[in-house]
Amino acid sequence: MQNTTRNAAQREGARPAPQNDAQKIAEHMARLNIAGLPRNYELLHEAVCGRNTALATDISALGSHPAQARLDELGLKYRLVSHCGLAAETAGTEASKLLREAADRLSDGLKQKYAFARAAETLLQSLSGNSEQGLDAFMSEMEYLASSLASVLAAETELEAKLLSDVERMETLERGVAAAQAASVTDPLTGLPNRIALAKTIGDLYEGEDAAGSALLMVDIDDFRQLNAKYGVQAGNKLMKKLGNLFRKSIKKNDFVSRVEGDEFAFLFANVGMRDAIAIADRLRQSVEENMVFATSDKSDPGKLTISIGIALSGDAATGTQLQANARVALLAAQSNRRQPIQAFGR
């Protein structure tokens, strides 16, 4: 029976199973002869799966077997999280080079000053030891001394200008590192904090004296991949930005919201119990359904976004990692039951 089914599939030209993201990236990296480094994977993932057409074009322009330095330049250009460490490393290397060059110039300047001091001392000794020295000889020595002084002053002026230029360059590097650090914890599409910022915020929570009293809400947009496939990535990105703005306005000063990945967000609310957390989740879901409405020509499509929400309390988890795991378990339960799209861990 199995052979018959397989043969029938072969006769009908059965389609191969669709590739997952990892397979797509591996295929692209192999075709372009790109080294299997984690940051290269992230670069290709952003271009292929993130549908960053500008980045994809830049990668294609490098041709087959692109130099790693050129790939890293693109990662820095597009401020990918995986490359932010390179920005600090590059800035540190350049800053060290600037400091070494400045030290060398200062050393050269000191040598010129010592040479001028020796020339002045020689002239003074000559004058004090030979009172009958001729005017021509005296003028010759004075011209040499003046020339030495002019060289010292010129070197000092050049050194001052170069040091000022180096200071400006160091300040530019410092701003670049600060921007890279900010980019490493920021989602480029929505401007919200990303998963790294979420992990740090939760880590800080558990490093405090009392980690209890907070609630983590994991939010997933229902059927967002199908929406992207149906209406296009640009429409999906536009909705994602709008949703990010809506979520940003939904929190108070001491609360936190981040875009964890693709169509997934996370909220961390302080000083709330489970009853309050469920009420907050219900308000979030209603707000999305009321505000995230988009035009569609499909009469069977209501043109609304809906979300599923998983809730976990910090008091029920010993670590930040466990808190996130609990919230994800609750989110999976909510996604599997559309009639109850809000689920609480352990309830």
Secondary structure as UniProt FT lines:
FT   HELIX           2..11
FT   TURN            12..13
FT   HELIX           21..32
FT   HELIX           38..48
FT   HELIX           53..61
FT   HELIX           68..77
FT   TURN            78..79
FT   HELIX           81..83
FT   HELIX           84..129
FT   TURN            131..132
FT   HELIX           135..184
FT   TURN            188..190
FT   HELIX           195..207
FT   STRAND          214..221
FT   TURN            222..223
FT   HELIX           224..231
FT   HELIX           233..249
FT   TURN            253..254
FT   STRAND          256..261
FT   TURN            262..263
FT   STRAND          264..270
FT   HELIX           274..291
FT   TURN            299..300
FT   STRAND          307..313
FT   HELIX           314..316
FT   HELIX           320..335
FT   TURN            338..339
FT   STRAND          342..344
FT   TURN            345..346
//
